[in-house]
Amino acid sequence: MRKSGEPQNESGSMWQTELIIHPSDLQIGHFIIRLDIPWIETPFPLQGVLVNDAKTRRWFMDHCQWVVIDYSRSPNKVRPKPSRLSHEAARTARQSDPRHPVNSLRGSRLDAETVGAALKAYSLLDGQARRMIKTFSERGVIEVKTAEKVVGELSDYLERNLAAMVWLTRIKDRDDYTAQHSINCAILALGLAHALEWPQEQVERAGLAALLHDLGNVTLDLDLLNKPGRLTGEEYQVIKTHTTAGYELLNKEHDVHPDIALAALEHHERPDGLGYPNGRKSGEINPVSQLVSVVDVYDAVTSDRGYRPARSHHDALGILWRGRGRKFDKAMVETFIHFMGWVAPGTLVRLSNGELAVVEETNIGHGFYPLVRLLIPGSAGYRAGKRLDLAELRDEQGRPKLRIAEVLPDGAQGVKVKSLLVSALDEDSG
C-alpha cells in the first residue's frame, strides 16, 4: 500500500520514487538525480544535488529543459503538477524510460561468458576487416559481400553481448589503426542507430557505412597517415581527399547503397557548414553520414595516434557535447551520450578515496554509483581485487561512502584493463 504523499507510477515517472518535471516546477527540498545535459556541464557533484535555495533552483531553470527528482532522497515530498515539457524535452525525457533502446547498456554486466564470447567475435571480425582492407589495397577490389557479412555478424553479437562488444571498442591495438577503427565505428554505429530507433535495415546500413567510411585512406601514403606530430597545411589538404576518394570508389559499386557512399564523402561535414569537402550544412547532410561523424570522432579521440595519446571516454563525450549543433547533429550527440553513459562498463576510473577501479555494471537509477572491480597496486603492476557496489556502500546517514572522482583513459598508469578484467572474471566463474 502506498503511503500518502508518495509519487504515483504514471506517465512521466519511471518508478514510484522518480518523476520527470520541468525545472520551473522544482521546489526547495527536491533532490535531482538526472538532467537533459551531462553533469560535466554543471557546477554540481556527479552524485546528484539537493535544491536547497532559490539560486540552485534558478540555475536549473536557466540551463535545463527537464530534470528527474528522486523522492526517496528529497526532504520535500510534495508532488508537482504534470510537467509542461516542450516537444524536444519530451523526446529526450522519454529516453529516461529504462525500456527505451537508448538504455540498452544500463544493467548490462561484464561477465566471463559475455566477455569471452565478445573477445572471440571481435578477433574474428577484426581479422576479416583487415583482410578486406588488404585485398582492396593490393587488388583494388571492394568485397561488399564480406563487409555485409561482417556487419550482420556484428549486429547479431551486439544483441547478445552488447556491453562487452562496446567495451572492446575502447581496448586499442596500435598495430593497425585503420582496420580497428573501422570495426569499432561499425559497432558504435549499430548501437547508436538502434538507440535512435531506426528500422533494422537502416541500422545495418549505418553499420556498413561506418565500416567503410574511411576506405579512401587506402589511397593515401601510410607514412602521411601515421605521421607523428602535426600535419602541415599541404599535408592536411592531402588527407582531406580521402572523403572524395572513398565516395568515388564506393559510388561505382552497384551493390553499395547510396547512403553508404555518401557517408564516405560527408562524414567530415558539419551542421554549421565549416566541414569538408563541400561545406554542407545541417539539412543538406545525409543522416547516416551524420551518425558516422559522431562515432568516428569518438573512436578517434579514444585512440592513440602518432601526434597525441588516447583521451578518456569522458573526454571524448565532452568533445561531442560541446560540438553538438555546430560540428555534429545535436540529437545524435545527445542520444549517443545517453546510450554510452558517462560511466560505461569497462571504464577505468579513480574513486574518491584515490583507488583505481574498473566499472563492471551500471544502471539507469545509479549511473554514477556503479558496480566496480577494485585494482590493487603491486610490484608487478595492478591486479584485480574485490567487487564493490558503490550504490549500496553507504554510511549510517545513508550517504554514499565512495564516488567516482575521475574517468581515466584506457591504459592510464600502465593499467591493462583487458587482461585484468578477463583474468578476474575467469577466476569468478571458476
N, C-alpha and C positions, 0 to 999 in steps of 0.2 A: 504494500500500500504506500503510495507517495504521500509524503508529508506536505502540509500547507506551505506554500512559498517556493517549493522546488519547481524547476522548469519542466514544462511538458516536452514530450518527444514528438514533435510535429515538424512540418516543413520549416526549414530554417535552422534546425538544430540536428546534430548528428547523434548525440547521446543525450540522456536526461540531464546531464550536468553541463552541457555546452550549448552555446547559442551564437549564431552569426547575426551581427547587428551593424547598423550604420553608426559611424563614430559619434554623430550628434546625439545618439541615444545612450551613450556612455554615461554612467553615473559614478560619483566618488564611491570607492569601495568595490568596484568591479575589477576582476583580475583578468588580464588579456594574455592569451596563450598563442594566438596566431593572427597574422595580418595578411593583407594583399601585397605587401612589399617584404623583401628579405630583412631579417633582423640586423644584418650588417649595415643597412642604411639608416638605422635608428640609433639614438644615444642610450638605448636601454639594454639590459643584460639578456643573454640568449634564453634564459630560463623563463621569461615572461615578465610582466610588470603589473604592479598594483596601481590603479588610478587613485592616487591619494591626495591630489589637489587639482585645481582648475587649470593650472599651467600644463600638467601632464595630459589632461583631457583635451585641451586645445591643440596640443601637438598632434594627437591622433586625428582630430578633426581637420587639421591643415594638411596632413600628409597621407591619409589612408582613405580608401573607398569603403572598406569593411574591416571588421575585426571579429575575432571569436573570443567570447568570455567564458571562463570556467567557473561555474557556480560553486563547485566544491572547494575552490580556493579564494572565493570572493566573500569578504565580510558583509557586503551588501547583497542580499538575496532577492532584491526587487527585480522583477522581470519587465524589461521594456516592452513597449508595443511593437507589433510587427515592423520590420525594418523597411526603410524607403531606399532600396538599392537600385542603382542605375542598371541598365541592360548589361554593360560590361562588368560591373561589380557583381551582378547576379551570376554571370557566367563563371567568373573566377571563384565566386563563393561556392558554386555547385561542385567545383573540383575539390572542395574540402570533404565531400562525402567519401568515406573510405572505400565505397564500392566503385567509385569512378576509376576508369582505366589509368588516369594520371597517378593514382596512388598504388599502382601495382607493386612497387618496390617496398612499400610500407609493410612490415610484418614478414617480408621475405628474409629468411635466415640463411647465413652461410653455414653449411654443414658438410661433413665428409662426402656424402653421396652426391650432393649438387655440385660441390667444387670439383670433385673427381671427374664427374661427367662433363662439366664445363671445360676443364683443362684438356681432356681428350678431344672434345669437339673443336675447341679453339685451335689446337695444334693441327688437327686435320684440315680445317677450313683455311687456316693461315698458310699451310703448305700448298693448298690448291690455288690460293690467291697469288702466291709467289710464282708458281709455275705458269699461271695465266699471264702475269706481267712479263716473265722471262720469255714466254712464247711470242708475245707481241713485240718485245724489244728485238728478238732475233729474227722473226719471220714476218712481222707486220700484220699478224692475224689476230683479230679480236675473237676470243672464244666466248661468244654471247651465251651459248647454252651452258657452258661451265659456270659463268658468272650467275646465271639464273639459278642453277643448282645450288651454288654456294649460298645465295640469299634465301632460297627456300629452306635449306637446312638450318641456316641461322635463325630464321623465323620459328621453326619447329623447336630448336633448342631453347630459344628465349621463352617460349611458353612454359617449358618445364623447369628451366634453371635461370630465371631472369636475374636474380641478384648476383649470382656467380658470374654470369656472362658479362653483365655490366661492369662488375668489379674488374674482370680481366682486361677490360679496355684501358684501365689505369696502370696495369703492370707492363711496363715498357721494355722492349728489347732493342738495343741500339743498332743492331747489325743490318736492319732493313726497314727503314722508316716508312718508305712508300707503301709496301705491302701491308705492314701492320696498321698504318694509318687508314688504309682502305677498309680493312676488316673492322677496325674499331668504329669508323664512321658508319659503316653498314649496320652494325649492332645498335649504335645510338640512334640512327635514323629510324630503324624499325621500332624501337621503343618510343621515340617521340611521336611518330606517325600514329602509333596505337593510342598513345595518350591524348592525341588530338581527335581521336575517334574517326579517323579516316577509314573508308571501306578497305577490306583486306587486300583487294587488288592494288589499290593505291599505296597501301602500307608497303607491300613488296616492291612496288615501283620505286618508292622512296629509298628502300634499302639498296636496290640495284643502282640507282643514281649515285648514292653515296659511295658504293663500292668502286664505281668507275669515274667519279668526278675529277680525279687527278690524273687520268690516263694520259693527258697531254704532257705530263712530266717526262715521259719516256723519250720525248723528242729533244729534251734538254741535256746539256752536258752534266754528268754526275758530279764533277768537281765543283761546278757552279751551284748545283742543288745542295751539296753538302759543305759549302764553304764556311769555314769558321770565321766569325766576325761579320761585320755589317757589309751589305752589298753596296756597290757604287750605284749611282743613278742609272748608268748604262746597263749594268747587270740586272737591276730591278726591272727595267723595261723588257729585257730578255725573258726573265722569269714570268712576267705577266702574259707572255704569249702562250703559256700552257693552256689557258682557257679557250682561246680560239682554236688551237691545235687539237685539243680534246674534242671540241664540238665538231670540227671537220671530220675527224676520224669516226666518231660515233654517228654522225648525221648521215653518212653514206652507207651505214649498215641497215639493211631492210628490216631486220628483226628487232631493232632498237626503237623503243617508243620515243617520240619527240621530246617528252619531258626529261628523259634521261640525258639526251644530247644537250638540252638547254641547261641542265644542272652543271654540266662541264663548262659551259660558256658563262653562266651567270652567278656562280657561287661566290664570286668576289664583288658582285654588285651590291649597292646599299640603298635603303629606302630614301636617304637624303640626296641621292644622285651623285655621290662622290666616289662611287666604286668604279671598277673596271670590268670588261674592256669598253663598254658602251655608255657608262654613266646613266644607266636606267634608274628610275625612281620607283617608290612604292606604288603598286598598282600596275606597273609595267614588268615586274619580275615574277616569273613563274613560282607558284607556291612550293613546288618540290625543290627548286633552286634555293628558296629562302630557308627551307628546312635544312638542306645540306650545308648552307652557310653557317648555321648555328652549331651543328655537330662538328664541322670541320675546324672551327676556331677552338671549340672546347678541347678536342683531342690534340690539336697542335700546341695549345698553351700548356697542357699537362704532359707534354713530351719533351725529352732532352733534345735540343737542337745544337748545331755546331756553334751558333752565336749566342746561346743562352741556356741555362739549366731549366729543367722542368719546374713549373709552378704548381701549387696545390689545387685540388678540386675546388676549394673555397675561392681561391684567386680567380680561377677560370670562370666560375659562375658570376663573380663580381664584375669581371670584364664584360661579360654578356649583358648583365643587368644594366651597367652604366651606358652601354651602347644601344639598348633597346630603343626602337623608334627612329634611330638615326643610322646606325650601322647594321642593325638586324631587325627583323619583323618583331614588333612588340609582343603580340600574343604568343608567338612561338617561343620567344625567350622566356616569358613568364611560365608557360606550360613546361618547358624543358627544366627550368629550375625547380618547379613543383615536382616534376617526375623524378629527377635525380635526388632531390633533397640536399640541404646544406650539409648534412652529415649522413653520407650513404654507407651501406655495408661495404667493408673492406677499406674504409678510410683510416689513415694513420692520424691520431690525434694526441694532443698533450692535455692532460687533465689539470684541474685547478690546483692539485697538490704537486704538480711538476712531473708526475709519472707519464710514461708513454703507453698508449693502448691502441688496439685495432677494433673498429666497430664491427660487430657481427650481426646485429639486428636492430632495426629501427621500427617505430610505428607512428601513426599519424597523431596520436594523442601526446606522445612524449618524444618528439623528434630530436630534441637536444639532450635527452637523457636516455641514450640507447643502451643495449646490452653490449659490453665491450670485453675484450680479452687484454688483460694487463701484459706488458712486456717487461721482463726482468733483465737488467743490465748485468753483464758478467765479463770476465777476462777475454772470452771468445766472442763477445758481442751479445746481442739480445737473445733471449729465449722466451717462449710463450709461458705465461703464468695462468692464474685463475681467471674465471669469468666474474664480471661484476654487472649487475643490473642497476644502472645509475638512477632509474626511476624509482626503484624500491629502496635505495640506500638513503635513509632519511634520519634526522636527529629526533630528539624527544618532542620537539615542536612541529614535526612533520616537514621540516625544510630539507631540501636535498643536501647531502654532505659533500658530494663531488659534482662537478660540471665539466663540460668541455671548454677549455680555455683557448685552444688554438687548433686549427686544422692544418696539418703538415703535408708537404708533397711526398709522394711515394719515394722511398729511398733516403729520406732525411735521416741524418745522424747514423747512416750506414745500416738502417733497418731494412732487411729484406722481407717485406710483408708477405710475399707469395710463399716462400719456403717456410717461414714461421707459422703462418696460418694453416698451411697444408699439414705440417707436422703436428700441430696442436689438435686439429680436427681428426687426424688419423688416430692419435692417442685417445681421444674421447670415444671414437667409435670402437676402438679395440677394447 
